[in-house]
Amino acid sequence: VLPHRSKEYEAIYHRAAKKCEDLFYTKYRVFIGTHSGSGMQETGIRNLVQKDVLCCINGAFSKRWHEVAVANGKQADKLEAEWGKAIEPDQLREALNKKHYEAVTIVHNETSTGCESPVKDLCAVVQEVSPDTLVMVDAVSSLAGTKVEMDAWGIDFLLTSSQKCLALPPGISLAGTNDRALEKAKTVENRGWYFDLILMEDYRIKNTTAMTSAVNMVYGLDFQLDRIFEEGLENRFARHAAMSKRVYDWSLEHGMEPFADPRYLSKTVATVKNTIGMDISKLNAFLLERGMRIANGYGSLKNQTFRIATMGETQMEDVEELLAYIEEFMK
């Protein structure tokens, strides 16, 4: 393991961070954190909100961001949609016309429901109604699997994690942060220390981190980003979309249907209504004997839905093999 203060490691860290800028479609910096995406949710809340934040909630992980805000003493209002539905632009417009917020939090891809929110359109509403309001987006289960254009859409703080579409072990998170967000952070009191963006920026400029970096994970990130760009981002996005469509089409062929609004289906995790009453626990036991597993429904959706990841390094032949095994189990 390289020492995290060594010149050799600093070169790797800098190289990986620069590659991340292309992945985020940004000209701004991307911070590499030694924690999960939930840590970056807290980073955004602690740094970019002094008091008032509007949390768009349509599933478990957007709900978590609201819980993080409340736990950090913020005045966090909810803008809610039914699970499986997306927050619509007109809903957000109405909320922003009623009250001024320092920031809005949005989860781009709800892993719990398989719903992909129209973030580009929601950002446009913020720019129209309340242009000084910051936009924070959680793209943990979508970035690198579908196109999320940080700068073009007007996202101020965009976060993701290593273990989803990047196809790395869990342990690090990434956060694209623009200059406007950093200037806001300078005005916010009690940002803490570990999650302080200004401290992170001071060290980032020197190609290092304030605290011990996850050295091996960053080495893996640097390597994996080369593989991702070798495939080509557009090719990668198309592969993810094709795999998810295959699962959705298959579910319809077998008397089931997607859980999410058909207009906003996730391209990286297909969540299917278990209308035929399969025993998901028994199905997974069957699949594990064949080297595979799927996810049961999340929380209150357990057994009512099941989730198939169509992300990372999974290929169409893997999806076909999985679906064939599920059909074998159903028979």
C-alpha positions in Angstrom: 0.0 0.0 0.0 1.4 3.4 -1.0 1.7 6.0 1.8 -1.2 8.5 1.2 1.3 11.4 1.5 3.7 10.0 -1.0 4.3 11.6 -4.4 3.5 8.4 -6.1 0.0 8.2 -4.6 -0.7 11.9 -5.1 -0.1 11.4 -8.8 -2.6 8.5 -8.9 -5.1 10.6 -6.8 -4.8 13.6 -9.1 -5.1 11.4 -12.3 -8.2 9.7 -11.0 -9.9 13.0 -9.9 -9.2 14.5 -13.4 -10.8 11.5 -15.1 -13.8 11.9 -12.9 -14.4 15.4 -14.3 -15.1 13.8 -17.7 -17.4 11.2 -16.1 -19.4 14.0 -14.4 -19.5 16.2 -17.6 -18.0 19.1 -15.5 -15.2 21.6 -15.7 -15.2 21.8 -11.9 -13.5 19.6 -9.3 -14.7 16.2 -8.1 -13.9 15.3 -4.5 -13.1 11.7 -3.6 -14.4 10.8 -0.2 -13.5 7.9 2.1 -17.1 7.0 2.8 -20.3 5.9 1.2 -22.7 8.1 -0.7 -24.6 8.8 2.5 -21.5 10.6 3.7 -21.6 12.8 0.6 -25.3 13.5 1.3 -24.3 14.7 4.7 -21.4 16.7 3.2 -23.8 18.6 0.9 -26.2 19.3 3.8 -23.5 20.5 6.2 -21.8 22.7 3.7 -24.5 24.1 1.4 -27.4 24.7 3.8 -27.4 27.1 6.8 -31.1 26.7 7.5 -33.7 26.0 4.7 -33.6 23.1 2.3 -36.3 21.5 0.2 -36.0 17.7 0.0 -37.7 16.0 -3.0 -38.9 12.6 -1.7 -40.1 9.7 -3.8 -38.4 6.7 -2.3 -36.2 5.4 0.4 -32.9 7.2 -0.5 -34.5 10.6 -1.1 -36.2 10.1 2.3 -32.8 9.4 3.8 -31.4 12.7 2.5 -34.3 14.4 4.4 -33.4 12.5 7.5 -29.8 13.5 7.2 -30.9 17.2 6.9 -33.1 16.9 10.0 -30.3 15.2 12.0 -28.0 18.1 11.1 -30.5 20.6 12.5 -31.7 22.1 9.2 -35.2 23.3 8.5 -35.9 20.5 5.9 -39.3 20.7 4.1 -40.6 17.8 2.1 -41.9 17.8 -1.5 -43.3 14.3 -1.9 -44.5 11.9 -4.6 -45.8 8.4 -4.3 -43.2 5.7 -4.4 -42.6 4.8 -8.0 -43.6 8.2 -9.3 -41.3 11.1 -10.0 -41.4 14.7 -8.6 -42.9 16.6 -11.5 -41.5 20.0 -12.6 -44.8 21.8 -11.9 -44.8 20.4 -8.3 -41.3 21.9 -7.7 -42.3 25.2 -9.3 -45.2 25.5 -7.0 -43.1 24.7 -3.9 -40.4 27.2 -4.9 -42.9 29.9 -5.5 -44.2 29.5 -1.9 -40.9 29.7 -0.1 -37.2 30.5 -0.8 -34.8 27.7 -0.2 -31.0 27.7 0.0 -30.9 24.3 -1.7 -33.0 21.5 -3.2 -32.1 17.8 -2.8 -33.0 15.3 -5.6 -32.2 11.7 -6.0 -31.7 11.0 -9.7 -32.3 7.3 -9.6 -34.3 5.8 -6.7 -32.8 2.3 -6.2 -35.8 1.4 -4.0 -38.4 1.9 -6.8 -36.5 1.9 -10.1 -37.7 5.4 -10.9 -35.4 7.8 -12.7 -36.3 11.5 -11.9 -36.3 14.1 -14.7 -33.4 16.0 -13.1 -32.7 18.1 -16.2 -36.2 19.5 -16.2 -36.2 20.0 -12.4 -33.0 21.9 -12.6 -34.5 24.2 -15.3 -37.4 25.0 -12.9 -35.0 26.0 -10.2 -33.1 28.2 -12.6 -36.4 29.8 -13.7 -38.0 30.4 -10.3 -35.2 30.6 -7.8 -31.8 30.9 -9.6 -29.8 31.4 -6.4 -31.0 28.1 -5.0 -28.4 25.4 -5.2 -29.3 22.0 -6.7 -27.9 18.9 -5.0 -28.3 15.6 -6.8 -27.7 12.0 -5.6 -26.8 9.9 -8.6 -25.4 6.9 -6.6 -27.1 4.3 -8.7 -27.0 6.0 -12.1 -23.9 8.0 -12.7 -21.6 6.1 -15.1 -24.6 4.1 -16.1 -26.7 6.8 -17.8 -25.8 10.4 -18.8 -25.9 12.9 -16.0 -24.5 16.3 -17.3 -23.6 18.3 -14.2 -22.7 21.6 -15.8 -25.2 21.6 -18.7 -28.1 20.8 -16.4 -27.1 23.2 -13.7 -26.3 20.8 -10.9 -24.2 22.4 -8.2 -23.3 19.3 -6.1 -23.5 15.9 -7.7 -22.6 12.7 -5.8 -22.2 9.1 -6.5 -20.6 5.9 -4.9 -18.1 3.4 -6.1 -20.2 0.2 -5.7 -23.0 0.8 -8.4 -22.4 1.7 -12.0 -18.7 2.2 -11.5 -18.5 -1.5 -10.6 -16.0 -1.1 -7.8 -16.1 -2.4 -4.2 -17.9 -0.1 -1.7 -15.9 2.4 0.2 -15.5 5.6 -1.6 -17.8 8.3 -2.9 -17.4 11.1 -5.5 -18.9 14.6 -5.5 -18.7 17.1 -8.3 -18.8 20.6 -6.7 -18.9 23.8 -8.7 -17.5 27.2 -7.7 -20.9 28.6 -6.7 -21.3 25.7 -4.2 -17.9 26.4 -2.7 -18.6 30.1 -2.3 -21.8 29.2 -0.5 -19.9 26.8 1.8 -17.7 29.6 3.0 -20.7 31.4 4.4 -22.2 28.3 6.3 -21.3 27.9 10.0 -20.6 24.6 11.7 -19.6 22.7 8.6 -17.8 20.2 10.8 -14.3 19.0 10.0 -14.4 15.6 8.2 -17.0 16.8 5.7 -15.8 20.3 5.3 -15.6 21.1 1.6 -13.4 24.1 2.1 -10.8 21.9 3.9 -11.2 19.3 1.2 -10.5 22.0 -1.4 -7.4 23.3 0.3 -5.9 19.8 0.2 -7.3 18.9 -3.2 -5.3 21.7 -4.7 -2.2 19.9 -3.4 -3.4 16.6 -4.9 -4.1 15.1 -1.5 -6.7 14.8 1.3 -6.9 16.2 4.8 -7.3 12.7 6.3 -6.0 9.3 5.3 -7.3 8.5 1.8 -8.7 5.1 0.8 -5.5 4.4 -1.2 -6.3 1.0 -2.7 -9.8 2.1 -3.7 -8.5 5.2 -5.5 -6.0 3.0 -7.3 -8.9 0.8 -8.4 -10.9 3.8 -9.4 -8.1 5.1 -11.6 -7.9 1.7 -13.3 -11.6 1.2 -13.7 -12.1 4.7 -15.2 -9.7 3.7 -18.0 -11.9 0.6 -18.7 -15.0 2.8 -18.7 -13.6 5.3 -21.2 -12.2 2.5 -23.3 -15.7 1.1 -23.7 -17.0 4.6 -24.3 -19.5 6.5 -22.2 -22.2 6.5 -24.9 -21.7 2.7 -25.5 -21.9 2.1 -21.8 -25.1 4.1 -21.5 -26.6 2.2 -24.4 -25.7 -1.1 -22.8 -27.3 -0.2 -19.5 -30.5 1.0 -21.3 -30.7 -2.2 -23.4 -30.3 -4.5 -20.4 -33.0 -2.7 -18.4 -35.4 -2.7 -21.4 -34.8 -6.5 -21.7 -35.8 -7.0 -18.1 -38.9 -4.8 -18.5 -40.0 -6.5 -21.7 -39.4 -10.0 -20.1 -41.6 -9.0 -17.1 -44.5 -8.0 -19.3 -44.2 -11.3 -21.2 -44.6 -13.2 -17.9 -47.6 -11.3 -16.5 -45.7 -8.7 -14.5 -44.9 -5.1 -15.0 -42.4 -2.4 -13.9 -43.1 -0.8 -10.5 -42.2 2.7 -11.6 -44.1 5.1 -13.8 -43.4 3.9 -17.4 -42.3 7.5 -18.3 -39.5 7.4 -15.8 -38.1 3.9 -15.8 -34.5 3.5 -14.4 -31.9 2.3 -16.9 -29.7 0.8 -14.2 -32.0 -1.1 -11.8 -35.3 -2.7 -13.0 -37.9 -2.9 -10.3 -40.7 -5.4 -11.1 -44.0 -5.9 -9.5 -44.2 -9.5 -8.1 -47.8 -9.9 -9.3 -47.4 -13.6 -9.8 -46.5 -14.1 -6.1 -43.0 -15.7 -6.5 -41.3 -16.5 -3.2 -38.3 -14.2 -3.6 -36.3 -15.8 -0.8 -36.7 -19.2 -2.4 -35.9 -17.7 -5.8 -32.7 -16.3 -4.4 -31.7 -19.6 -2.8 -32.2 -21.2 -6.2 -30.2 -18.5 -7.9 -27.3 -18.6 -5.4 -26.7 -22.2 -6.3 -26.1 -20.9 -9.8 -23.8 -18.1 -8.8 -26.4 -15.3 -9.0 -28.7 -13.3 -6.9 -31.3 -10.5 -7.2 -32.6 -8.1 -4.6 -36.0 -8.3 -2.9 -38.2 -5.2 -2.7 -36.9 -2.5 -0.5 -38.5 -1.9 2.9 -42.3 -1.9 2.7 -42.0 -3.2 -0.9 -40.4 -6.5 0.2 -42.0 -9.5 -1.6 -44.2 -7.1 -3.5 -41.4 -6.3 -5.9 -38.0 -7.6 -6.8 -35.0 -5.7 -8.3 -32.5 -6.7 -11.0 -29.4 -4.6 -11.4 -28.6 -3.8 -15.0 -25.4 -1.8 -14.2 -21.7 -1.9 -14.0 -19.9 -4.6 -15.8 -23.0 -6.8 -16.2 -23.5 -7.8 -19.9 -26.6 -8.7 -21.8 -25.6 -12.4 -21.8 -25.6 -12.2 -18.0 -29.1 -10.8 -18.0 -30.3 -13.5 -20.4 -28.7 -16.3 -18.2 -30.4 -14.8 -15.1 -33.8 -14.6 -16.8 -33.5 -18.2 -18.0 -32.9 -19.3 -14.5 -35.8 -17.4 -13.1 -38.0 -19.0 -15.8 -36.7 -22.4 -14.7 -37.6 -21.6 -11.1 -41.1 -20.5 -12.1 -41.7 -23.8 -13.8 
